[in-house]
């Protein structure tokens, strides 16, 4: 991995080449954001913009030539590369992972609020998207049966929040890959220490808790979607809490596997663990270290 990180930092052309190659492979596209984050963290916003612009232009041209449209490239740039560029620059200047993740959470909230402002009926919008997908896939164009009822009653009302959380996680993965590669080259173990000490603070935890409780009473709404976004940030804190405790107790990393495997199923409980850690400093009480704040 050191050789990979060093190659990215060799120059704008090399970094842009890695970004384009990764972006063309769906399972590796997050590496493109990681390369952009690494360049920005090491060389600053200006160099990140240069590399991102080079990679974006090349990716747009390739997709236009292959598909007749550059829209997928534009979506990738706007949804992943621009947020990663911004967050990497904030992390470079502040050297604060908690502050950067609070901004990350804020960007997710802005995306949700913007969606609700543009789309009057989000559930109806997502229903049309699902039905269009089913029609293209050769399935039933209309949602019916038990699966359709489940989708209609449980998933569609919160799809906006889930959409935002999905984008947020991809962006965060790219940022952490870039930070990890930077640490590997210049500060071995740096990301591990930062992550173990991650604490988003009591104020953010109180906001997340109020939104979560509000969502329980309000039902599917903007509040519910914002609760998902803020909850995602505290799921990350819960994972950091788990890492810190495992390391402090000298346990095997295998204890963390269930946390990652069950995270999608235990989203709310994990979010509450993260909120509780921020509010009551469980990590310090259990011997997992203190926060960086």
ZAKOLGU-91381 format. One record per residue (C-alpha): x, y, z; residue number from 0. Coordinates in Angstrom, 2 decimals. Layout:
REM residues N
      east     north        up    nr
         X         Y         Z   NUM
...
END
This chain:
REM residues 293
      east     north        up    nr
      0.00      0.00      0.00     0
      2.92      2.33      0.58     1
      3.93      1.97     -3.05     2
      0.34      2.68     -4.12     3
      0.17      5.83     -1.97     4
      3.60      6.99     -3.17     5
      2.53      6.53     -6.79     6
     -0.55      8.71     -6.23     7
      1.61     11.48     -4.79     8
      4.19     11.29     -7.57     9
      2.31     13.90     -9.59    10
     -1.11     15.11    -10.84    11
     -1.08     12.79    -13.86    12
     -0.45      9.70    -11.76    13
     -3.12     10.66     -9.23    14
     -5.67     11.44    -11.95    15
     -4.89      8.13    -13.67    16
     -5.59      6.21    -10.47    17
     -8.84      8.12     -9.97    18
    -10.12      7.45    -13.49    19
     -9.14      3.77    -13.41    20
    -10.81      3.27    -10.02    21
    -13.94      5.21    -11.00    22
    -14.50      2.93    -13.99    23
    -14.62     -0.12    -11.70    24
    -17.80     -0.01     -9.55    25
    -16.38     -2.04     -6.66    26
    -13.25      0.12     -6.52    27
    -14.74      3.54     -7.20    28
    -14.24      4.56     -3.57    29
    -10.48      4.38     -4.21    30
    -10.87      7.33     -6.57    31
    -12.21      9.43     -3.70    32
     -9.43      8.06     -1.50    33
     -6.76      9.15     -3.98    34
     -8.29     12.63     -4.18    35
     -8.39     12.84     -0.37    36
     -4.73     11.80     -0.13    37
     -3.60     14.44     -2.63    38
     -5.62     17.15     -0.87    39
     -4.44     16.15      2.59    40
     -0.81     16.15      1.51    41
     -0.62     18.97     -1.05    42
     -3.61     21.18     -0.31    43
     -6.87     22.25     -1.90    44
     -5.37     23.77     -5.04    45
     -3.58     20.56     -6.00    46
     -6.69     18.56     -5.15    47
     -8.78     20.72     -7.46    48
     -6.23     20.32    -10.27    49
     -6.15     16.52     -9.92    50
     -9.93     16.31     -9.55    51
    -10.47     18.46    -12.63    52
     -8.07     16.36    -14.71    53
     -9.67     13.11    -13.61    54
    -13.20     14.49    -13.98    55
    -12.59     15.72    -17.53    56
    -11.06     12.41    -18.58    57
    -13.85     10.39    -16.92    58
    -16.55     12.54    -18.52    59
    -14.97     12.12    -21.96    60
    -14.65      8.34    -21.58    61
    -18.24      7.91    -20.40    62
    -19.59     10.19    -23.09    63
    -17.73      8.19    -25.73    64
    -18.93      4.85    -24.33    65
    -22.47      5.70    -23.22    66
    -23.38      8.80    -25.18    67
    -23.77     10.76    -21.94    68
    -21.44     12.07    -19.27    69
    -24.14     12.20    -16.57    70
    -22.71      9.29    -14.52    71
    -19.37     11.10    -14.36    72
    -21.03     14.34    -13.26    73
    -22.98     12.53    -10.54    74
    -19.80     10.88     -9.26    75
    -17.97     14.19     -9.20    76
    -20.74     16.09     -7.41    77
    -21.81     13.36     -4.99    78
    -18.40     11.97     -4.04    79
    -15.40     13.94     -5.21    80
    -16.53     17.45     -4.28    81
    -17.52     16.50     -0.69    82
    -14.30     14.51     -0.23    83
    -12.27     17.45     -1.52    84
    -13.96     19.80      0.96    85
    -13.67     17.44      3.92    86
    -10.04     16.59      3.19    87
     -9.14     20.28      3.13    88
    -10.96     20.87      6.43    89
     -9.14     17.89      7.97    90
     -5.80     19.15      6.63    91
     -6.29     22.61      8.10    92
     -7.94     21.64     11.39    93
     -6.18     18.33     12.06    94
     -9.44     17.41     13.79    95
    -11.29     14.27     12.79    96
    -14.30     15.11     15.03    97
    -14.71     18.56     13.45    98
    -14.41     17.04      9.98    99
    -17.05     14.41     10.74   100
    -19.40     17.06     12.14   101
    -19.10     18.86      8.82   102
    -19.66     15.52      7.07   103
    -22.85     15.08      9.08   104
    -23.87     18.65      8.23   105
    -23.41     18.01      4.51   106
    -25.68     14.99      4.79   107
    -28.30     17.13      6.54   108
    -28.06     19.77      3.83   109
    -28.57     17.09      1.16   110
    -31.71     15.83      2.93   111
    -33.16     19.31      3.44   112
    -32.42     20.23     -0.17   113
    -34.13     17.06     -1.39   114
    -37.26     17.82      0.63   115
    -37.33     21.38     -0.72   116
    -37.07     20.20     -4.34   117
    -39.30     17.11     -4.10   118
    -42.70     17.79     -2.45   119
    -43.56     14.09     -2.00   120
    -40.34     12.06     -1.49   121
    -42.17      8.73     -1.02   122
    -43.99      9.13     -4.35   123
    -40.71     10.07     -6.04   124
    -38.92      6.98     -4.73   125
    -41.89      4.80     -5.70   126
    -41.56      6.03     -9.29   127
    -37.82      5.36     -9.22   128
    -38.33      1.80     -7.97   129
    -41.08      1.09    -10.51   130
    -38.94      2.47    -13.34   131
    -36.07      0.24    -12.21   132
    -38.34     -2.81    -12.08   133
    -39.66     -2.06    -15.56   134
    -36.12     -1.83    -16.96   135
    -35.12     -5.01    -15.12   136
    -38.05     -6.85    -16.65   137
    -40.06     -7.19    -13.45   138
    -43.52     -5.97    -12.53   139
    -43.86     -2.24    -13.15   140
    -46.34     -1.95    -10.27   141
    -45.46     -2.71     -6.68   142
    -47.63     -5.50     -5.34   143
    -47.69     -8.44     -2.95   144
    -46.09     -8.61      0.48   145
    -42.76     -7.26     -0.79   146
    -44.54     -4.29     -2.34   147
    -46.43     -3.58      0.88   148
    -43.20     -3.75      2.89   149
    -41.49     -1.42      0.45   150
    -44.42      0.98      0.41   151
    -44.94      1.10      4.19   152
    -41.42      0.71      5.58   153
    -38.76      1.70      3.06   154
    -40.16      4.31      0.69   155
    -41.00      6.82      3.46   156
    -37.37      6.81      4.66   157
    -35.63      6.34      1.31   158
    -34.43      9.96      1.26   159
    -32.59      9.45      4.54   160
    -31.19      6.11      3.40   161
    -30.05      7.69      0.13   162
    -28.23     10.43      2.02   163
    -26.64      7.95      4.45   164
    -25.42      5.82      1.55   165
    -23.74      8.83     -0.07   166
    -22.28      9.86      3.27   167
    -20.74      6.45      3.87   168
    -19.08      6.38      0.46   169
    -17.64      9.86      1.05   170
    -16.44      8.90      4.53   171
    -14.83      5.73      3.21   172
    -12.94      7.78      0.61   173
    -11.80     10.30      3.21   174
    -10.59      7.62      5.63   175
     -8.79      5.74      2.86   176
     -6.94      8.93      1.97   177
     -6.15      9.68      5.62   178
     -5.03      6.09      6.15   179
     -2.67      6.22      3.17   180
     -1.28      9.54      4.40   181
     -0.67      8.07      7.85   182
      0.94      4.99      6.31   183
      3.51      7.17      4.54   184
      4.13      9.94      7.03   185
      2.61      9.06     10.42   186
      2.22      5.30     10.98   187
     -0.57      4.58     13.45   188
     -1.88      8.14     13.26   189
     -5.31      7.30     11.92   190
     -5.72      4.52     14.49   191
     -5.09      6.93     17.36   192
     -7.40      9.57     15.89   193
    -10.19      7.08     15.34   194
     -9.91      5.55     18.81   195
    -10.27      9.04     20.33   196
    -13.17     10.11     18.08   197
    -15.79     12.04     20.04   198
    -18.39     14.16     18.25   199
    -19.30     16.01     21.44   200
    -22.27     16.37     23.75   201
    -23.97     19.12     21.75   202
    -24.12     17.06     18.57   203
    -25.25     14.04     20.60   204
    -28.14     16.01     22.09   205
    -29.21     17.19     18.62   206
    -29.11     13.60     17.34   207
    -31.09     12.35     20.34   208
    -33.77     15.04     19.94   209
    -34.11     14.23     16.23   210
    -34.31     10.49     16.96   211
    -37.04     11.00     19.56   212
    -38.83     13.46     17.28   213
    -38.78     10.93     14.47   214
    -40.48      8.35     16.70   215
    -43.43     10.68     17.25   216
    -43.52     12.48     13.90   217
    -43.41      9.39     11.70   218
    -41.83      9.48      8.23   219
    -40.83     13.09      7.62   220
    -37.91     15.43      7.24   221
    -37.17     14.88     10.94   222
    -36.93     11.12     10.40   223
    -34.50     11.59      7.52   224
    -32.37     13.99      9.56   225
    -32.40     11.47     12.40   226
    -30.93      8.87     10.02   227
    -28.21     11.28      8.92   228
    -27.19     12.26     12.44   229
    -27.57      8.64     13.54   230
    -25.04      7.59     10.90   231
    -22.46      9.90     12.46   232
    -22.98      8.35     15.88   233
    -22.84      4.84     14.45   234
    -19.32      5.83     13.40   235
    -18.64      6.98     16.97   236
    -20.00      3.68     18.28   237
    -17.60      1.81     15.98   238
    -14.74      4.02     17.19   239
    -15.83      3.26     20.76   240
    -15.72     -0.49     19.98   241
    -12.25     -0.22     18.45   242
    -10.95      1.73     21.45   243
    -12.33     -0.74     24.00   244
    -11.02     -3.78     22.11   245
     -7.56     -2.18     21.86   246
     -7.54     -1.07     25.49   247
     -8.46     -4.55     26.72   248
     -5.95     -6.24     24.40   249
     -8.65     -8.29     22.71   250
     -8.49     -9.85     19.27   251
     -9.72     -7.83     16.33   252
    -12.17    -10.65     15.69   253
    -14.43     -9.10     18.34   254
    -15.05     -6.23     15.92   255
    -16.36     -8.45     13.11   256
    -19.90     -8.71     14.54   257
    -20.02     -4.93     14.95   258
    -19.40     -4.39     11.24   259
    -21.53     -7.32     10.09   260
    -24.52     -6.33     12.21   261
    -24.19     -2.55     11.81   262
    -26.86     -2.31      9.06   263
    -29.30     -4.36     11.15   264
    -28.50     -2.63     14.44   265
    -28.31      0.92     13.09   266
    -30.43      2.53     15.82   267
    -28.93      0.63     18.77   268
    -25.43      1.46     17.56   269
    -26.38      5.11     17.07   270
    -27.66      5.17     20.65   271
    -24.37      3.64     21.85   272
    -22.49      6.41     20.04   273
    -24.78      9.07     21.50   274
    -24.37      7.56     24.97   275
    -20.59      7.53     24.60   276
    -20.60     11.21     23.64   277
    -22.96     12.20     26.45   278
    -21.57     10.09     29.30   279
    -17.95      9.44     28.27   280
    -18.30      5.65     28.47   281
    -14.98      5.19     26.72   282
    -13.08      6.92     29.51   283
    -15.02      5.08     32.20   284
    -14.37      1.71     30.57   285
    -10.69      2.36     30.00   286
    -10.84      3.01     26.26   287
     -9.10      6.36     26.33   288
    -10.34      9.93     26.21   289
    -11.66     12.04     23.41   290
     -9.56     14.52     21.48   291
    -11.93     17.32     22.35   292
END
